[in-house]
């Protein structure tokens, strides 16, 4: 079929992508960006620091129950 963009010869000196190549490149760019962001976040905020900050925050909140419930505080349900 004449007149379709895929049938037309690309202009000289221009870089032309078809839809499939464009979407593939877009997906690769998005994956690379997400991976780079993950590396930056991991290096800037290691889990150890985040865990320590969370523990410190929860230690300062009054009235929270303890993390581990003592065994004498559990209730027992028995079937008669």
C-alpha positions as CSV (number, residue, x, y, z in Angstrom):
1,X,0.0,0.0,0.0
2,X,1.4,3.3,-1.0
3,X,1.3,6.2,1.4
4,X,1.8,4.2,4.6
5,X,4.7,5.6,6.8
6,X,6.5,2.2,6.8
7,X,6.5,2.2,2.9
8,X,8.0,5.6,2.6
9,X,11.7,5.9,2.5
10,X,13.2,7.7,5.6
11,X,14.5,11.2,5.0
12,X,18.2,11.4,4.6
13,X,20.1,12.1,7.8
14,X,17.1,11.6,10.0
15,X,16.7,8.9,12.6
16,X,13.3,7.2,12.3
17,X,11.8,4.7,14.7
18,X,8.8,2.6,14.0
19,X,6.2,2.1,16.8
20,X,7.7,-1.2,18.0
21,X,11.2,0.2,18.2
22,X,10.0,3.3,20.0
23,X,8.0,1.3,22.6
24,X,10.9,-1.1,23.1
25,X,13.3,1.8,23.7
26,X,10.8,3.5,26.0
27,X,10.5,0.3,28.1
28,X,14.3,-0.1,28.3
29,X,14.7,3.6,29.3
30,X,12.0,3.2,32.0
31,X,13.6,0.1,33.4
32,X,17.1,1.7,33.4
33,X,15.6,4.8,35.2
34,X,13.9,2.6,37.8
35,X,17.1,0.6,38.3
36,X,19.2,3.7,38.7
37,X,16.7,5.2,41.2
38,X,16.8,2.0,43.2
39,X,20.6,2.1,43.4
40,X,20.5,5.7,44.4
41,X,17.9,5.1,47.1
42,X,19.7,2.1,48.5
43,X,23.1,3.8,48.7
44,X,21.6,7.0,50.2
45,X,19.3,5.2,52.8
46,X,20.6,1.8,53.8
47,X,18.1,-0.5,55.5
48,X,20.1,-0.5,58.7
49,X,19.7,3.2,59.1
50,X,16.0,3.1,58.2
51,X,15.3,0.3,60.7
52,X,17.1,2.1,63.4
53,X,15.2,5.3,62.7
54,X,11.9,3.4,62.8
55,X,12.8,1.7,66.1
56,X,13.7,5.1,67.5
57,X,10.5,6.6,66.3
58,X,8.3,3.9,67.8
59,X,10.2,4.0,71.1
60,X,9.2,7.6,71.4
61,X,5.5,7.0,71.0
62,X,3.8,6.6,74.3
63,X,1.2,3.9,74.9
64,X,2.2,1.4,72.2
65,X,2.1,-2.2,73.3
66,X,5.4,-4.1,73.4
67,X,6.6,-5.7,70.1
68,X,6.4,-9.2,71.6
69,X,3.4,-10.2,73.7
70,X,4.5,-12.1,76.9
71,X,3.0,-15.6,77.1
72,X,1.0,-14.8,80.3
73,X,-0.9,-12.1,78.3
74,X,-2.2,-14.5,75.7
75,X,-5.7,-15.8,76.1
76,X,-6.7,-19.4,75.7
77,X,-9.7,-20.6,73.8
78,X,-10.8,-24.1,74.7
79,X,-13.5,-26.1,73.1
80,X,-15.8,-27.8,75.7
